[in-house]
Amino acid sequence: MKIVLGIKWVPNTQAVRFDPKTGTLIREGVPSIVNPHDLDATEFALQLKDKFGGRITAVSMAPPAAIMGLQHVIGMGVDDGILASDRAFAGADTLATSYVLAKVIEKIGGVDLVVFGQETIDSSTAHIGAQVASWLKLPYVYYVEKLVNYDEKKKEIAFLRKLEDREEVYRIKLPAVISVAMHSQKPRPVRMSYKIMAKLENPIQIWTNKEMGLDPRCIGLKGSPTIVGGITWTPEVPRKKEVFQGDPKEAVKWLIDKLKEEGVIPF
Ligand SMILES: Cc1cc2nc3c(=O)[nH]c(=O)nc-3n(C[C@H](O)[C@H](O)[C@H](O)COP(=O)(O)OP(=O)(O)OC[C@H]3O[C@@H](n4cnc5c(N)ncnc54)[C@H](O)[C@@H]3O)c2cc1C
């Protein structure tokens, strides 16, 4: 099965601070990571490859530093990576981002399945999967948790997705696009040997718009019809910072009493 995996290199939002005056993110000095929900998608894609063979190419549209994100998933077992990176892509909203990603997938060619995470931790629109499917005119299933079955000859695949009150099974023809539900997998660890191989053999390609030849009206700021009207900053909720010191057995009773006091658990 030929799989493309979409990953995003994001600022670690647990380390991000807000400027309370401007309401904007303070990104300086904030380390970046692979969007954690994309590790669920990576694990899901790797399990498909373990079962049915094939190849996984990770793709990302981002500035050059995102190469580290691609190296991370290669360290988990992904075969190679493509970074779509060009100043002309900067300032992209989700429409322009998904357009570039769709064009990358088209250029790779012969892809059976495109796998995305459910959403990112820095923008969380959950638009990209649906928009890429729409550009490519492919079926799209989101919140996928499990593979139900795959008929390689007929190129038919079925996935289970869980909603709050029910489970649904979707049977679709490949090629298709899916988003994997967050927290649904246990991502495998990175193997240093894979990561070193990725660095030495450099399987990551960088595609600029010179290679891609995309219409400048459809990319970057020009291709982005969305305008951020404003950002509202939710003030911090002060913590009580109460710590129980003493016998661990007593601690459970103390904690339960506290939770009852606060109305978190009923009497
Ligand atoms: C008006 C506007 C201007 C913007 N300007 C900028 C800017 O200047 N610089 C900037 O960095 N961002 C900018 N953004 C944010 C940018 O559009 C989003 O980061 C991007 O489109 C992805 O959206 P998301 O993070 O909500 O992804 P979601 O839709 O929540 O992501 C779903 C899944 O899609 C995949 N995915 C998401 N993004 C990528 C990617 N880039 N490559 C590969 N796979 C991906 C992942 O698997 C992810 O789990 C702007 C947004 C708007 C609305």
The ligand as a Gaussian input file, in Angstrom:
#p B3LYP/6-31G(d) Opt

LIG

0 1
 C       -5.413000      33.903000       7.766000
 C       -4.425000      32.879000       8.217000
 C       -3.061000      33.149000       8.094000
 C       -2.146000      32.216000       8.500000
 N       -0.833000      32.508000       8.378000
 C        0.089000      31.659000       8.801000
 C        1.497000      31.952000       8.728000
 O        1.893000      33.013000       8.270000
 N        2.392000      31.020000       9.180000
 C        1.971000      29.831000       9.697000
 O        2.811000      29.009000      10.102000
 N        0.649000      29.520000       9.776000
 C       -0.298000      30.401000       9.357000
 N       -1.625000      30.093000       9.479000
 C       -1.980000      28.794000      10.033000
 C       -2.009000      27.757000       8.934000
 O       -3.008000      28.035000       8.018000
 C       -2.272000      26.402000       9.564000
 O       -1.180000      26.155000      10.394000
 C       -2.371000      25.268000       8.553000
 O       -3.248000      25.558000       7.523000
 C       -2.822000      23.988000       9.187000
 O       -4.032000      24.187000       9.871000
 P       -4.245000      23.513000      11.276000
 O       -2.990000      23.704000      12.069000
 O       -5.511000      24.016000      11.858000
 O       -4.336000      21.982000      10.899000
 P       -5.532000      20.927000      11.117000
 O       -6.495000      21.044000      10.014000
 O       -6.047000      21.000000      12.519000
 O       -4.643000      19.628000      10.936000
 C       -5.188000      18.339000      10.676000
 C       -4.062000      17.443000      10.243000
 O       -3.575000      17.864000       8.963000
 C       -2.158000      17.645000       8.895000
 N       -1.485000      18.925000       8.669000
 C       -1.816000      20.142000       9.139000
 N       -0.946000      21.069000       8.699000
 C       -0.053000      20.426000       7.938000
 C        1.091000      20.836000       7.218000
 N        1.468000      22.125000       7.178000
 N        1.792000      19.906000       6.538000
 C        1.407000      18.599000       6.552000
 N        0.329000      18.147000       7.227000
 C       -0.387000      19.046000       7.910000
 C       -1.744000      16.993000      10.211000
 O       -1.790000      15.596000      10.041000
 C       -2.834000      17.448000      11.152000
 O       -3.024000      16.603000      12.266000
 C       -2.566000      30.986000       9.073000
 C       -3.929000      30.727000       9.186000
 C       -4.852000      31.660000       8.785000
 C       -6.300000      31.342000       8.948000

